[in-house]
């Protein structure tokens, strides 16, 4: 009998579930899934940034007209309105830039995976 003189390990008779020790293929599929998610995030950021840039352009025109009309007024409420417009313009522009950076970073990150 070939098993005579050999040690028998009790756990050797029971295979270890694959979920406890993921195979290389599982790791690759997780990387692919991450890459797809990152690419999707980058594409969504790009689209949203483009839409926001269009809004920014229309908003700039409209706000310029409003500011030209009330710009010389000494009333407090007019100054508050002008300041609010300026704040919104600054933040919308910053959001457009942030989304463009996110899109670029996501594309670079996904390409590195």
C-alpha positions as CSV (number, residue, x, y, z in Angstrom):
1,X,0.0,0.0,0.0
2,X,1.6,3.3,-1.1
3,X,0.0,5.3,1.8
4,X,1.8,3.2,4.4
5,X,4.4,5.2,6.2
6,X,3.1,8.6,5.0
7,X,1.5,11.1,7.2
8,X,-2.2,11.8,6.6
9,X,-3.3,15.4,7.1
10,X,-6.9,15.5,8.0
11,X,-7.5,18.9,6.2
12,X,-6.0,17.6,3.0
13,X,-9.1,15.6,2.3
14,X,-11.3,18.8,2.4
15,X,-10.6,21.4,-0.3
16,X,-10.3,25.0,0.9
17,X,-13.1,27.2,-0.5
18,X,-11.9,29.5,-3.3
19,X,-13.4,32.4,-1.4
20,X,-10.9,32.1,1.3
21,X,-7.9,32.3,-1.1
22,X,-9.0,34.3,-4.2
23,X,-7.3,33.3,-7.4
24,X,-5.4,35.6,-9.6
25,X,-8.4,35.8,-11.9
26,X,-10.5,37.1,-9.1
27,X,-7.9,39.8,-8.4
28,X,-7.8,40.7,-12.1
29,X,-11.6,40.9,-12.3
30,X,-11.7,43.2,-9.3
31,X,-9.1,45.4,-10.9
32,X,-11.2,45.5,-14.1
33,X,-14.3,46.4,-12.1
34,X,-12.4,49.2,-10.4
35,X,-11.1,50.4,-13.7
36,X,-14.6,50.5,-15.1
37,X,-15.9,52.4,-12.1
38,X,-13.1,54.9,-12.3
39,X,-13.6,55.4,-16.0
40,X,-17.3,55.9,-15.4
41,X,-16.6,58.4,-12.7
42,X,-14.3,60.3,-15.0
43,X,-16.8,60.3,-17.9
44,X,-19.6,61.5,-15.6
45,X,-17.3,64.3,-14.3
46,X,-16.4,65.3,-17.8
47,X,-20.1,65.4,-18.9
48,X,-21.2,67.3,-15.8
49,X,-18.3,69.7,-16.2
50,X,-19.2,70.4,-19.8
51,X,-22.9,71.0,-18.9
52,X,-21.8,73.3,-16.0
53,X,-19.5,75.2,-18.3
54,X,-22.4,75.9,-20.6
55,X,-24.4,77.1,-17.7
56,X,-21.5,79.2,-16.6
57,X,-21.4,80.9,-20.0
58,X,-25.2,81.7,-20.0
59,X,-25.0,82.7,-16.3
60,X,-22.1,85.1,-17.0
61,X,-24.2,86.9,-19.7
62,X,-27.3,87.1,-17.6
63,X,-25.5,88.2,-14.5
64,X,-23.5,90.9,-16.4
65,X,-26.8,92.4,-17.6
66,X,-28.2,92.4,-14.1
67,X,-25.0,93.9,-12.7
68,X,-25.0,96.6,-15.4
69,X,-28.5,97.6,-14.4
70,X,-28.0,97.7,-10.6
71,X,-24.3,98.2,-10.4
72,X,-24.3,101.9,-9.7
73,X,-27.1,101.7,-7.1
74,X,-26.3,102.7,-3.6
75,X,-29.0,100.5,-2.1
76,X,-27.9,97.8,0.3
77,X,-30.1,95.1,-1.4
78,X,-28.5,95.9,-4.8
79,X,-25.0,95.4,-3.3
80,X,-26.0,92.2,-1.7
81,X,-27.4,91.0,-5.0
82,X,-24.2,91.9,-6.9
83,X,-22.1,90.2,-4.2
84,X,-24.2,87.0,-4.5
85,X,-23.8,87.0,-8.2
86,X,-20.0,87.3,-8.0
87,X,-19.8,84.6,-5.4
88,X,-21.9,82.2,-7.5
89,X,-19.8,83.0,-10.6
90,X,-16.6,82.2,-8.7
91,X,-17.9,79.0,-7.3
92,X,-19.4,77.7,-10.6
93,X,-16.2,78.4,-12.4
94,X,-14.2,76.6,-9.6
95,X,-16.6,73.6,-9.9
96,X,-16.0,73.5,-13.7
97,X,-12.3,73.4,-13.1
98,X,-12.6,70.8,-10.3
99,X,-14.6,68.5,-12.5
100,X,-12.1,68.8,-15.3
101,X,-9.3,67.9,-12.9
102,X,-11.3,64.9,-11.6
103,X,-11.9,63.7,-15.1
104,X,-8.3,63.9,-16.0
105,X,-7.1,62.3,-12.8
106,X,-9.6,59.5,-13.1
107,X,-8.5,58.7,-16.7
108,X,-4.8,58.7,-15.6
109,X,-5.6,56.5,-12.6
110,X,-7.6,54.0,-14.6
111,X,-4.9,53.8,-17.3
112,X,-2.4,52.9,-14.6
113,X,-4.3,49.9,-13.3
